[in-house]
């Protein structure tokens, strides 16, 4: 078989995606390769396809146990023999896996970088035939990357210890020019084929919402209420935030789970599986969760707090929409997020690094934090901001992000905010909003004279502002935590955390916006608001739900995540094509031969049963339009079959033409063609 045949046979796809064919061709020619491809672009196929064509074993170095297990399950489901070697296995299991690999039964072996120094694995590597070493999540090798792992520095020693140097391929979703250069140099790649397919994920809709304090909880719960059937990830900066938000969502009956490093290993494993297997469609987590998670149907990623860098944000937000369907990436921003991240960066540990390097990394981290803060505060196109950071040239605004759909008005009220602080200090935190607003506005009220407010320096300091403007400023300062409002029968305003206001470049910006009703002119693309299920009719969606239920049933029987059986996109294509036999089922995108033999007949039966109950069902919008066109232009629809037409029908079917193609040529429905073929004994 060649690469294209392997792609179709095992993965069920007719064509390669952008960049895949170039990488595969280079590797099969014996060249090293480095690929920077966004999440969901199909990086794994770039090494899995050549692994089946190369004579020896492909060793894939991967940082996480969950990533290895997920990849191996997917490969085995597709009929590809693969195994992983990590600490979750017993010594006997490891020995057996390596023995089978040495016999050529396993073509792909996943290992953690730490395993490369294990004496038993080294014996296997020195005596085995290793054709390719693949480094996944390759940015982990660079101390300038967001996930630097010192163990990755040992990879090159392993490669150079082998009797014959194998092909070396490296893959990552996030790499600046600096990190990319590091990967090439540290791995000592030899004239590698470098493919950068771009960082634009067109199916992702980015937005930033200015929300602080308890309003973040309200935003999340409101979003959950409006999207009850969607799977998503909510990232928090601290374990405390994870626990609090998890409790709040659970108490509302939302099927949610949690993940952070403070949980017991067994609990973390169970919670992660609950999410992957769709038992709990929503997970609240710190950034300890997610690397290597291949769950394809994540429809949203919400960042409860601002991440520490654009690399982190791009990688975490990129876990949405891996199936190519539309998804939302929402960042909830408050000024306190910057302070939280500075605190976390101050506590960051640097394992095995020189003092001079540590200082450089600290400076880099602060710079990245400023870049991330800039993303949260920009009123320009969010997609362009991301792409420009990663070195891509951008054009017009994308018209597919929150900022492109808003008209912003900004007012700098930094000096006004300082007067609010002064007023609260002068009143010694004894009064509520009414007195503070009246004092700042210079109101002539008896109550202010009674309190002595008319003698304060802050009296009338904001007389140029309306009461509504001052109230909006106070609300903003409460949200940011600069001031606090006590609980009780008579709540008063008191000082909060004003450290951020003391910084040299501190600004208090009050932003208001209006949603644009029409698409922005001159945009480089129209908003992608539809999903593939939107192409189905009501009947088609009914079939889709039946196929989803069948997929879940099979997934539970096989102890596999549902998306490993078939993706939602594959099920939609199955509904649109309504296959009636093996040949037609193999024409569905994402259905390879092995998956057909494992699961295909059950899905054929489900489609067949639905069509028997609904013989005249139009399943897709395109099918409905085609049927309408046929009604108007086909004169022979509904007429008796002629001998000549029967003969032509048999010839076309035996030549391998698809039912839909035959139907168009004869001016008849798919159902009429199938019925005639059955009558002729050509179809069961």
C-alpha positions in Angstrom: 0.0 0.0 0.0 1.0 3.6 -0.5 0.4 6.5 1.9 -3.0 7.5 0.3 -4.2 3.9 0.5 -3.2 3.7 4.2 -5.1 6.9 4.8 -8.2 5.5 3.3 -8.0 2.0 4.6 -7.2 2.7 8.2 -8.4 6.3 8.8 -11.3 6.5 6.3 -10.2 9.7 4.6 -9.9 10.3 0.8 -7.5 13.2 0.9 -4.7 14.5 3.2 -5.0 17.8 5.0 -2.8 20.8 4.5 0.9 20.0 5.2 0.3 16.2 5.9 1.4 14.9 2.5 4.6 17.1 2.5 5.7 15.8 5.9 4.9 12.1 5.0 6.7 12.3 1.7 9.8 13.8 3.3 9.9 11.2 6.0 9.4 8.3 3.5 12.3 9.8 1.6 14.5 9.3 4.7 14.6 13.0 5.7 14.1 14.5 9.2 11.0 16.7 9.6 9.7 19.4 11.9 6.0 20.3 11.7 4.2 23.2 13.5 0.5 22.5 13.0 -2.4 23.8 15.0 -4.4 21.5 17.3 -6.9 19.4 15.3 -4.8 19.7 12.0 -3.9 16.0 12.0 -0.3 16.0 13.3 -0.5 12.3 14.4 -1.3 11.1 10.9 2.0 12.7 9.7 3.9 10.0 11.6 1.4 7.2 11.9 1.0 6.8 8.1 4.8 6.5 7.4 5.2 4.3 10.5 3.2 1.6 8.7 5.3 2.0 5.5 8.8 2.1 7.1 10.5 -1.3 7.6 11.1 -1.0 11.3 9.5 0.4 14.5 8.5 4.0 15.1 9.2 5.2 18.7 6.9 8.1 19.6 8.2 10.1 22.6 5.2 11.7 24.4 5.1 13.6 27.7 1.8 12.2 29.2 0.4 8.8 30.0 -3.1 10.0 29.1 -1.9 11.1 25.7 -0.2 7.7 25.0 -3.2 5.7 26.1 -5.6 7.8 24.0 -3.5 7.5 20.8 -3.0 3.8 21.2 -6.8 3.2 21.7 -7.5 5.2 18.5 -4.9 3.3 16.5 -6.1 -0.1 17.8 -9.7 0.9 16.9 -8.5 1.7 13.4 -6.8 -1.7 13.1 -3.2 -0.5 13.7 -1.1 -2.5 16.2 0.4 -0.1 18.6 1.4 -0.1 22.3 2.6 2.3 25.0 5.3 1.8 27.6 4.9 3.8 30.8 4.7 3.5 34.6 1.0 2.4 34.5 2.2 -1.0 33.3 3.7 -3.9 35.2 7.2 -5.1 34.3 5.7 -8.3 32.8 3.4 -6.1 30.6 6.3 -4.0 29.5 8.4 -7.0 28.7 5.6 -8.6 26.6 5.0 -5.3 24.7 8.7 -4.9 23.8 8.9 -8.6 22.8 5.9 -8.2 20.4 7.5 -5.0 19.0 10.8 -6.8 18.4 8.8 -9.4 16.5 7.3 -6.7 14.2 3.8 -7.1 15.6 3.7 -3.6 17.0 4.8 -1.0 14.5 4.4 2.0 16.8 5.6 2.3 20.4 4.8 5.3 22.6 7.2 6.1 25.5 7.8 8.8 28.0 11.2 10.6 27.7 12.2 9.2 31.1 11.9 5.7 29.7 14.7 6.3 27.3 17.2 5.9 30.1 15.7 2.6 31.3 18.2 -0.3 30.9 15.5 -2.7 29.7 14.2 -0.3 27.1 17.8 0.6 25.9 18.5 -3.2 25.3 15.3 -3.3 23.2 16.3 -0.2 21.3 19.9 -1.3 20.6 18.8 -4.7 19.4 15.7 -3.7 17.6 15.1 -2.1 14.2 14.0 1.5 14.8 13.2 3.3 11.6 11.9 6.6 13.1 11.9 8.5 16.4 9.0 10.9 16.6 9.0 13.7 19.3 5.5 14.8 20.1 4.8 18.1 21.9 8.4 19.0 20.8 8.2 22.5 22.3 8.8 20.8 25.7 12.5 20.6 24.7 13.0 24.3 24.7 13.5 26.3 27.9 11.8 29.2 26.0 8.7 27.0 25.5 5.7 27.2 27.8 6.0 23.6 28.9 9.8 23.0 29.3 10.6 19.5 30.5 14.3 18.8 31.2 13.7 15.1 30.5 13.3 16.1 26.8 16.9 17.1 26.7 17.9 13.4 27.0 16.2 12.5 23.7 19.2 13.4 21.5 21.5 11.2 23.6 19.1 8.3 23.0 19.0 8.9 19.3 22.8 9.1 19.0 23.3 5.9 21.0 21.4 3.8 18.4 23.4 1.6 16.1 21.9 3.3 13.0 20.5 6.9 13.2 16.8 6.7 12.5 14.7 9.4 10.8 13.8 12.0 13.4 10.4 13.9 13.2 9.2 16.5 15.6 5.7 17.9 16.1 4.2 20.8 18.0 1.1 23.1 17.9 2.8 26.1 19.4 6.3 27.3 18.5 7.6 30.8 18.1 10.7 31.3 15.9 12.8 31.1 19.0 11.3 27.7 20.1 11.4 26.3 16.6 15.1 27.1 16.3 15.7 25.4 19.7 13.9 22.2 18.6 16.0 22.0 15.4 19.3 22.6 17.3 18.7 20.5 20.4 17.4 17.5 18.5 20.2 18.0 15.9 17.9 17.6 13.0 19.6 17.0 9.7 18.4 19.3 6.9 14.8 18.8 8.1 11.7 19.4 6.1 10.0 22.2 8.0 6.3 22.6 7.5 4.4 25.4 9.3 0.7 25.2 8.2 -0.3 28.3 10.1 -1.9 29.1 13.4 -5.4 30.1 12.2 -8.2 27.9 13.5 -11.1 29.3 11.5 -13.7 27.3 13.3 -12.9 28.9 16.6 -14.7 32.1 17.7 -12.6 34.1 20.2 -14.0 36.6 22.7 -13.0 38.4 25.8 -15.5 39.4 28.4 -14.8 42.0 31.2 -16.2 40.1 34.1 -14.9 40.0 37.7 -15.6 38.5 41.1 -18.9 36.6 41.6 -20.1 37.8 38.2 -17.7 35.3 36.7 -19.6 32.5 38.3 -22.9 34.0 37.1 -21.5 34.2 33.5 -20.4 30.5 33.6 -23.7 29.2 35.0 -25.7 31.3 32.6 -23.6 29.9 29.7 -24.2 26.3 31.0 -27.9 27.0 31.2 -27.9 28.2 27.5 -25.8 25.3 26.2 -26.9 22.3 28.3 -25.9 19.6 25.8 -22.4 20.8 24.9 -19.1 19.5 26.1 -16.6 22.0 27.4 -13.5 22.8 29.5 -13.4 25.6 32.0 -9.8 26.6 33.0 -9.1 28.3 36.3 -5.7 29.7 37.5 -5.9 28.2 41.0 -7.1 25.0 42.6 -9.3 27.0 44.9 -11.2 28.5 42.0 -11.6 25.0 40.5 -13.0 23.6 43.7 -15.4 26.6 44.2 -16.7 26.7 40.7 -17.1 22.9 40.6 -19.2 23.0 43.7 -21.3 25.8 42.4 -22.0 24.0 39.0 -22.6 20.7 40.7 -25.1 22.2 43.1 -27.1 23.4 40.1 -27.3 19.8 38.7 -24.8 20.4 35.9 -23.0 17.2 35.0 -19.4 18.5 35.7 -16.2 17.1 37.0 -12.9 18.6 38.2 -9.2 18.2 37.7 -6.1 19.7 39.4 -2.8 18.5 40.8 -4.1 18.6 44.4 -6.5 15.7 43.8 -5.5 12.1 44.4 -4.1 10.3 41.3 -7.0 7.9 41.3 -9.6 10.7 41.5 -7.8 12.6 38.7 -7.8 9.6 36.5 -11.5 8.8 37.1 -12.5 12.5 36.5 -10.5 12.7 33.3 -12.1 9.5 32.0 -15.6 10.7 33.0 -15.0 13.7 30.8 -13.4 11.9 27.8 -16.1 9.2 27.9 -18.9 11.8 28.0 -20.2 10.7 31.3 -19.5 14.3 32.5 -19.5 16.6 29.5 -17.9 19.5 31.4 -14.7 19.7 33.3 -13.3 22.5 35.5 -9.5 22.3 35.7 -6.2 24.1 36.1 -3.7 24.0 33.3 -2.5 20.7 34.6 -5.3 19.2 32.5 -5.4 18.9 28.7 -2.1 18.2 27.0 -2.7 15.4 24.6 -6.5 15.2 25.2 -7.9 14.2 21.8 -11.6 14.6 22.7 -12.9 15.9 19.4 -16.4 17.3 20.3 -15.4 20.0 22.8 -17.7 22.9 21.9 -16.3 25.5 24.2 -13.3 26.5 26.3 -13.9 29.1 29.0 -10.9 30.7 30.7 -12.2 31.8 34.2 -8.9 33.6 34.6 -6.4 35.0 32.2 -3.6 32.5 31.4 0.1 33.4 31.8 1.0 33.5 28.1 -0.3 33.5 24.6 1.3 30.1 24.1 -0.7 28.7 27.0 -3.9 30.4 25.8 -3.6 29.2 22.2 -2.9 25.6 23.3 -5.7 25.5 25.9 -8.3 27.3 23.8 -7.3 25.1 20.9 -8.7 22.0 22.7 -12.1 23.2 21.4 -13.4 22.2 18.0 -10.8 19.5 17.1 -13.4 17.9 14.9 -13.5 21.0 12.7 -16.9 22.0 13.9 -17.5 25.6 15.2 -16.6 26.2 18.9 -16.2 29.1 21.2 -13.1 30.3 23.2 -14.2 32.7 25.9 -11.8 34.5 28.2 -13.2 36.2 31.4 -10.9 39.0 32.3 -10.5 41.1 35.4 -7.5 43.2 36.5 -7.0 40.9 39.5 -6.0 38.1 37.0 -2.8 39.9 36.3 -1.9 40.0 40.0 -2.8 36.3 40.5 -0.5 35.4 37.6 2.4 37.6 38.9 2.0 35.8 42.2 2.1 32.4 40.5 5.2 33.4 38.4 7.0 34.5 41.5 6.5 31.0 43.0 7.6 29.2 39.8 10.4 26.7 40.3 13.3 26.2 37.8 14.6 22.7 37.8 18.2 22.2 36.6 18.7 25.8 35.3 21.6 28.2 35.8 20.9 31.5 37.6 21.6 33.6 34.5 19.1 31.5 32.5 16.6 31.7 35.3 16.7 35.5 35.2 16.2 35.4 31.4 13.2 33.1 31.7 11.7 35.3 34.4 12.0 38.3 32.1 10.5 36.3 29.3 7.6 35.2 31.5 6.8 38.8 32.5 6.9 39.9 28.8 4.5 37.1 27.9 2.2 38.1 30.7 2.1 41.7 29.3 1.3 40.3 25.8 -1.5 38.2 27.3 -2.8 41.3 29.1 -2.7 43.2 25.8 -4.9 40.5 24.2 -7.5 41.0 26.9 -7.5 44.8 26.6 -7.2 45.2 22.8 -10.3 46.4 20.9 -8.9 45.2 17.6 -9.4 41.8 16.0 -8.5 39.0 18.5 -7.6 36.5 15.8 -5.2 38.9 14.2 -3.6 39.6 17.6 -2.9 35.8 18.1 -1.6 35.3 14.5 0.7 38.3 14.6 2.1 37.1 17.9 3.1 33.8 16.2 4.7 35.7 13.3 1.9 35.4 10.7 1.1 38.3 8.4 -2.6 39.3 8.7 -4.9 41.3 6.6 -8.4 42.7 7.3 -10.2 41.8 10.6 -11.5 38.3 10.7 -15.2 39.1 11.4 -15.2 35.9 13.5 -14.4 37.1 17.0 -16.1 39.1 19.7 -14.2 42.3 19.0 -15.0 42.3 15.3 -18.7 42.2 16.3 -18.5 45.1 18.7 -18.2 48.9 18.6 -16.0 49.9 21.6 -16.0 53.1 23.5 -13.2 53.5 26.1 -12.8 56.2 28.8 -9.6 56.5 30.9 -10.8 57.0 34.4 -7.6 56.3 36.2 -7.5 59.7 38.0 -11.2 59.5 38.8 -10.5 56.0 40.4 -7.8 57.5 42.6 -10.3 60.1 43.8 -12.7 57.3 44.8 -9.9 55.7 46.8 -9.1 59.1 48.4 -12.8 59.6 49.3 -13.1 56.2 50.9 -9.9 56.9 52.9 -11.2 60.3 54.0 -14.5 58.8 55.2 -12.5 56.0 56.9 -14.8 53.4 55.2 -17.9 54.3 57.2 -20.3 55.1 54.4 -22.1 53.5 51.5 -22.3 54.3 47.8 -24.9 57.1 48.2 -22.6 59.3 50.5 -19.4 58.5 48.4 -21.1 59.3 45.1 -22.6 62.5 46.6 -19.3 63.6 48.0 -17.4 63.1 44.8 -20.1 64.8 42.8 -20.2 67.8 45.2 -23.9 67.4 45.8 -25.6 69.9 48.1 -27.4 67.5 50.5 -28.1 67.8 54.2 -26.8 64.3 54.8 -23.4 65.3 53.4 -23.2 68.3 55.7 -24.1 66.1 58.6 -21.2 63.8 57.9 -18.7 66.6 57.3 -18.1 65.4 53.7 -18.3 69.0 52.4 -14.9 69.6 54.1 -13.1 66.7 52.4 -10.5 67.3 49.7 -12.5 64.8 47.5 -15.7 66.8 47.8 -16.7 67.8 44.3 -13.6 66.2 42.8 -15.7 64.5 40.2 -18.3 67.2 39.7 -17.6 66.9 35.9 -19.1 63.4 36.0 -22.7 62.4 36.2 -23.9 60.2 39.1 -24.4 57.4 36.7 -20.8 57.6 35.5 -19.4 57.6 39.1 -21.7 54.6 39.9 -20.4 52.7 36.9 -16.8 53.5 37.9 -17.5 52.2 41.5 -19.0 49.1 40.1 -15.9 48.5 37.9 -13.6 49.1 40.9 -15.7 46.6 43.0 -15.4 44.0 40.2 -11.6 44.5 40.0 -11.3 44.3 43.8 -9.8 47.8 44.3 -12.6 48.5 46.7 -15.0 46.2 48.6 -18.6 46.5 49.8 -19.4 45.0 53.1 -22.4 42.7 53.7 -25.0 43.5 56.3 -28.0 45.7 57.0 -26.0 48.8 56.0 -23.2 48.1 53.6 -20.3 50.4 53.3 -17.4 50.9 50.8 -13.9 50.1 52.1 -10.4 49.8 50.7 -9.6 46.6 48.8 -6.4 45.5 47.0 -5.0 48.6 45.4 -1.5 47.2 44.6 -2.3 47.1 40.8 -3.3 50.8 40.9 0.1 51.7 42.4 2.0 50.4 39.3 3.6 53.0 37.1 1.5 52.1 34.0 -1.7 51.3 35.8 -4.9 52.4 34.0 -8.5 52.1 34.9 -10.4 51.9 31.6 -14.1 51.9 31.5 -15.1 50.1 28.3 -18.6 50.0 26.9 -19.7 48.5 23.6 -22.6 47.8 21.3 -23.0 44.6 19.3 -22.8 45.2 15.6 -25.9 44.0 13.8 -24.2 43.6 10.4 -21.0 42.0 9.3 -18.0 44.3 9.4 -17.1 45.5 5.9 -13.8 44.5 4.4 -13.5 41.4 6.6 -11.4 38.6 5.2 -14.0 36.0 5.9 -17.7 35.7 6.8 -18.6 34.5 10.2 -18.7 30.7 10.4 -21.9 30.3 12.5 -23.1 27.0 11.2 -22.2 23.5 12.2 -22.4 20.4 10.0 -25.6 19.3 11.8 -27.2 22.4 10.3 -27.0 20.8 6.9 -29.4 18.1 8.1 -33.2 18.3 7.9 -35.4 17.5 11.0 -35.5 13.9 9.8 -31.7 13.9 9.3 -31.1 15.2 12.8 -33.4 12.5 14.2 -31.3 9.9 12.5 -28.1 11.6 13.8 -29.4 11.4 17.4 -30.1 7.7 16.9 -26.6 7.1 15.5 -25.1 9.0 18.5 -27.0 6.8 20.9 -25.7 3.7 19.1 -22.2 5.1 19.2 -22.5 5.6 22.9 -23.8 2.1 23.4 -20.8 0.7 21.4 -18.3 2.9 23.3 -19.5 1.6 26.6 -19.3 -2.0 25.4 -15.8 -1.5 24.2 -14.7 0.8 27.0 -13.7 3.5 24.5 -14.4 7.2 24.3 -17.3 7.7 21.8 -15.2 9.9 19.5 -12.8 7.0 18.8 -15.7 5.0 17.4 -16.8 7.7 14.9 -16.6 11.5 15.2 -19.8 13.7 15.1 -18.7 14.8 11.6 -18.6 11.2 10.4 -22.1 10.6 11.8 -23.4 13.7 10.0 -21.9 12.5 6.7 -23.5 9.1 7.4 -26.9 10.7 7.8 -26.5 12.7 4.6 -25.4 9.7 2.5 -27.7 7.1 4.2 -25.5 4.2 3.1 -27.3 1.0 2.3 -24.3 -1.4 1.9 -20.6 -1.8 2.7 -19.4 0.1 -0.4 -21.5 3.1 0.4 -20.5 3.0 4.1 -16.8 3.1 3.1 -17.6 6.2 1.1 -18.5 8.0 4.4 -15.7 10.3 5.5 -13.9 8.8 8.5 -15.0 5.2 8.0 -12.0 3.0 7.2 -12.1 -0.7 6.5 -11.2 -1.9 10.0 -13.8 0.4 11.6 -16.4 -0.9 9.1 -15.6 -4.5 10.0 -15.8 -3.7 13.7 -18.8 -1.3 13.8 -20.1 -0.8 10.3 -22.9 -3.3 10.1 -24.6 -2.0 13.3 -24.6 1.5 11.8 -25.9 0.1 8.5 -28.7 -1.7 10.3 -29.6 1.5 12.2 -29.7 3.6 9.0 -31.7 0.8 7.2 -34.2 0.6 10.0 -34.7 4.3 10.0 -35.2 4.4 6.2 -37.6 1.5 6.4 -39.7 3.5 8.9 -39.3 6.7 6.9 -39.0 5.7 3.3 -39.6 9.2 1.9 -37.4 11.0 4.4 -35.2 13.8 3.0 -32.2 13.8 5.3 -30.1 16.8 4.2 -30.8 20.2 2.9 -28.7 19.5 -0.2 -30.7 16.3 -0.8 -33.9 18.3 -0.5 -32.8 20.9 -3.0 -31.7 18.2 -5.4 -35.1 16.4 -5.0 -36.8 19.7 -5.8 -34.6 20.3 -8.9 -35.3 16.7 -10.0 -39.0 17.3 -9.7 -38.8 20.3 -12.0 -36.4 19.0 -14.6 -36.8 15.2 -14.8 -39.6 14.2 -17.0 -39.2 10.5 -16.4 -39.6 10.6 -12.6 -42.4 8.2 -11.6 -42.5 6.6 -15.0 -42.2 2.9 -15.6 -38.8 1.3 -16.0 -37.7 0.4 -19.5 -35.5 -2.5 -20.5 -32.8 -0.1 -21.7 -32.9 1.7 -18.4 -32.7 -1.6 -16.4 -29.7 -2.6 -18.5 -28.0 0.8 -17.9 -28.8 0.6 -14.2 -27.1 -2.8 -13.9 -24.0 -1.7 -15.8 -23.6 1.5 -13.7 -24.0 -0.4 -10.4 -21.6 -3.1 -11.4 -19.1 -0.4 -12.5 -19.0 0.9 -9.0 -21.1 4.1 -9.4 -22.6 5.4 -6.2 -26.4 5.2 -5.6 -26.7 9.0 -5.5 -24.9 9.4 -8.9 -27.0 6.7 -10.5 -30.2 8.4 -9.1 -29.2 11.7 -10.6 -28.5 10.2 -14.0 -31.9 8.4 -14.1 -33.9 11.3 -12.5 -35.1 9.1 -9.7 -34.7 9.0 -5.9 -32.1 7.0 -4.1 -34.8 4.8 -2.7 -36.2 4.1 -6.1 -32.8 3.0 -7.4 -32.2 0.7 -4.4 -35.7 -0.8 -4.8 -35.0 -1.5 -8.5 -31.6 -3.0 -7.8 -33.1 -5.3 -5.2 -35.8 -6.4 -7.7 -33.0 -7.2 -10.2 -31.2 -9.3 -7.5 -28.2 -6.9 -7.6 -28.6 -5.7 -4.0 -29.7 -7.6 -0.9 
